[in-house]
Amino acid sequence: MPPRSSFTYTLTPEQQEALLQLLNSGNFRPATVLHAIAAADGEDCRIVVYKSSKCVIQGKGAEDFVMFTLEPLVLKQAGVGYEDVLNPEQSEPHVGVDESGKGDFFGPLVVASAYVDETLISKMRDLGVKDSKNITSDKKAIDMARELRTLLGGRFAMVTIGPEAYNRLYLKMRNVNTMLAWAHARAIENILEKVPDCKKAISDQFGAKRMIEQALMKRGKAIELLQRPKAESDMAVAAASVLARAAFVQTLQQYEKTYGQRIPKGASAAVRDAAVELVKRAEPEILLRTTKCHFKTADVVLGELGLDRKVLGPQGSVTSRPAGSFRRGKKSKKPNAEPTSDR
């Protein structure tokens, strides 16, 4: 197996301080990197500590630096080469589920599921598969997803809820986590048609586990469902996150070709500007076909054009409920309350 050339860690303040002292005192050459509090070149690798507390090590000497310097002197624990010892469950056959597009005004909500076993995990490590949030470019995510689809040979499933269907479902469900649970359940059901003997599924913890369990049908009822914070550290969930992100990004790219303008991710000012431009060039109803209309962003966009939600009809009439809002005389429970922002 060739050595890994890229690693990403989230460091505690104490670990950051230890690494900064190491970079200042060792045989490292200072480097300049945008948004970094420190960066240095070592032997055949670059080490960057970002303001977000993320540490990225890249280069053909990255694995040696992690194994012989970072782990013993900074992290104080062994990890590389001991993944299966530290987490023996990860090498057992199981399914991982993850989503993309939940916090993005434009585009679909995509949920993917991916199957792994010991052999597939080893090959995914060779490919450098990791949580898609740690992949530095959309092109890398798309290329990795292509390799994953080939490697998995059909042992994955995709559930894509396009904006028009999303807006219809939100009008009915009035809750993103309910919709997400339904999509996770479908992704699990669909992949179990291809790997019927699989006994376990893992997903990130976005709401009450019972929400997914209640949405599962006959085949899915027999599977053990685990929800974990930061579940993307599991290889199956990481693979699913890459597949979902690639599908989401490719949809936005198709929008750009269709409408002849840039379509950004997220819900930033740039996103609002793009939506305003899109409505000017088409008609207000274009939002129903390209965006998640319950976002407060839709009100801002329409307001800038002197319009309101009436132009979107029933499917665009519902907005996100603020966290802690009251419904039927009772305060909403936190797991089911909508976020106060679009993210």
N, C-alpha and C positions, 0 to 999 in steps of 0.2 A: 504494500500500500504506500503510495507516495505521501510525503509529509504534507500536512495542511499548510496553506500559505496565508490564511486569514483567520483572525480570532477577534471576538468582541466581548467585552466584559463591562458590567456596571460596577463601579468601585464605590466603596464606602469612603467617607472623608479620611479615615485613618489609612485606608489602602492607597488613596490618592496621594497623601502626604508621603507615605513610604516609597511610592513609585517616583515621585518628583525628586526626592532626596537621592534615589538611585540614579536617575537620569542626570542629575547635576554632578554627581561624584564619580560616576563610572566613565568608561571609554565610549561616550556617546557624543555625536555631533548635533548641535541644536539645529532645528528645522522650523520653518514658518508655515503654519497651516491655519486656514480660516476657521474661526470659532473655537480654536483650541487654547487651553491654558498652558499647555506644554506639548512640544513635539521634538522628537530626536531620532536620528538614524543610528542604528546599531549595526552589528555584523549581518548584512544581508536582510535587514528588515527595518521598518519604520514603526515607531511607537508614538501614538497620538492620544493625548488625554483631552477630551472635549469639556466645554463648560457644562454640558448636560450630565457629567460624571461618567460618560461612556469612554472606555479605553479601547482603541483599535490597534491591533498589531498585524502588519501585512508585509509580505515578502517571502522569499524562499527560505529564509532563516527564522520565520515566525514561530514555527513549532518548537525549535530548540530554545528560543528566548522564553517562550511560555513554560516549557518543561523545566528548564534549568535555572531560570531567573525569576520570572513573574510568580510562578506557583510557590516555590520555597521561600522567597524573600518578601513577597507582597500579599498574595492570596492566602498563604499559609495552609494550603491544601493541595493534594494531587488531584488532577482531573484528566488531562490528556493521556490517553492510553488506558485509563481506568474507568471509562464511561460505563461499561457493563458491570463492573464490580460495584461502583457507587450506586448504580441504578439498574439492578438486574431485571426489573419489570420492563424496562424500555426495550429489551431485546426480545420479549415475548410477542407473539403475533397479536396485533391490535389495530384499531382504526383511530385516526386522528381527524378532528373536525375544526375548521377555522373559517373566518369570513373576511371580506374586504368590501369597502364602500359604505360601511355603517355611518361614518361621520362625514361623508362627502355629499355636498348638495347635488352635484351632477352625477349621473350614472346609476347603475344598478346596485343592488345588494347581492353579492356573490358569496355563496357558502360552498366550500369544497370539503370532501372527505378523502383520505388516503390510507391505504393499508400498508403495514410494514411487518416484516419478520426479521430474524437475525441476519439473513443474507442481504435483504433489501437495505437494512440499516447500514451495513458495512459499505454497500455501494453508494448509498446516499452521502455517507461521510466523505467518500472519495470525490463526490461531486461538489462538496462544500455546502450541502443543503443546510439552511438555518432559517430562523424566523425572518419573514420577508421584510419586517421593519428594519432589520440590520443589513439588508441588501441595498447597496448605494445607488443603484440606478434602475429605472424601469426596464431598460434593455436587458440588464443582467437577470432581472426577475423573469422576463419573458423567455430568455434563452434557457434559464434553469428549468422553468416549467416545461419547456419542450423536451428537455432531457428527462425530466421526471415522468412525463407521460409515456415516453418510450420505455423507460425502466419499469414502470408499474404495469405496462401491458394491459391496461383496462381496469386495473384494481384501484380505481378512484372514481369519484362521482362529483358532479357539479350541479348546483341548484342556483340558477340565476333569476332574480326577480327584477325585471326591467322596470323603469320608472312608471309606465302606465299601470302595470300590475301592482307595483309597490303602492302607488297612490290609491288604487281601489282597495287593497288589503288594509292600508292604514285607516281608511275611512271606516272599515268594518271592525278592525282590531283596536285601533286607537292606542297602540303601544308597540314600540320598536322591539322590546324584549320578547313579547308574544310572537311577533313575526319572525324574529331571529330563532326562537325555539322551534317554531314550525319548520323553518328552513333547515336547521340542524337535524331535526328528526327525519326529514325527507332525504337529506344527504346520507344519513346512517342507513335508512331503509334501502336506498338505491345501491349502496356499495355492498350491503349484505346479500344482494342478489348475485354478486360476483364472488364473494368470499363468505358463503353461508355458514362455515364452521367457526368464524371469528367470534370470540366470546366477550371482547372488551372494546369500549370506545372511550376516547378522552377528548375533552373540549376545554376551552378557557371558561372561567367562571364569570358569566355576564348576568346571571339572574338565578332564581331558584331552580335547582336541578329537576324538580318535579315538572317544571314547565316543558322541558324536552321529553321527559318520561311519559307525560300525559299525551304528547303529540305523536309518540311512536305507535306503530301499528303492530300487527301480529309478529312479524319477523323481528322487529326491533325490541319487543317486550322481553325477549329472552337474553338480551345482551346486558352486560354490566356497564353502566355509564358512570364515568368519573369526571368531575369538574375540578380543575385546579387553577389557582392564580398563576399567571405566567406559564400557562401550559405549552407555549411555543418552544420551551426547552426540550419537550418531547419530540423525537424525530418525525413521528407520524403527523403531529399537529403542525410542525414546521413545514413539512412537505405540503400539507393542505393549505397553509398560509401562502406559500409561493404560488400554488395553482390558482388560488382565489385572487391574489393580487394581479397576476398576469392577465387573467380573464377580465378583471375590472379595468385595468389600464388599457387593454386592447379595445374595450368598448369606448373609452374616452377618445382614443386615437381615431376610431371610426367616426365618432361625432365630429371631430375636427375636419376629417375629409368631407363629410356630408355637408357641414354648415360653413366650411371655409374660414374658421377662426379658431383661436386657441381655446381649449376647454381645460381649465386648471382643476387640480384636486383640492379637496378640503372645503372650507366655507369662509375663506378670507375675503378681503376687499377686492382682490383680483378676481375671485370667483363671482362676486356680485357684479363687478364691471362687465365680465364676460356674459353673464345672464342678461344684463340690461341690453347689451349690444345684440344678443341673440333675439330678444323680444322685438327690438327695433327692426331687425332685418326680417323677421317672420311675423308672428302674432303671439299674444299672451299665452294661448293654448300650447305653444311649444314647450312651456315649462312642464306641463303634464307629461310630455313625451321624453323629457330629458333630465328632469330633476325630481328630488324628493320634496314635494310641495308643502309638507307640514313644517319644514324648517322655517325659522323666523326670517331667514334670508329671502324667502319668497316675498314677504311683506315689504322688505327694504327695496327689493328690485321693482316690485309693482308700484310702490310709493314714489320712487324716483321718476316713474313714467306717468304719474297722476292717475294710477289705477288702484283697484283693490281686489280682494279675492273673489268677488262676485264674477269676474271675467273668467274664472277657472271652473265655475260650476261646482257641483257637489263634491267631486273627487279632489278638488283643490281647496275646499272650504275649511279643513281641519288643521289646527296648529298644534304643535307640541305642548303638552300640559307641563307647566312648571313643576319642579320637584316640590313635594309637600302640598300640592293643590288639593282642594276638597272635591269629592265626588259623592253624590248621594248622601251627603251629610257626614261622611267619614273621611279622615285624612288618608291620602294615598300611602300605601306602604312603600318603603324606599326601593325595594327591588323592582317594583312595577311602575314607579314614577318616571316620567320623561325627564331627560336632562334639561337644565335651564339654558344650555347653549347648544349649538348645532353639532359640536364635537362630542 
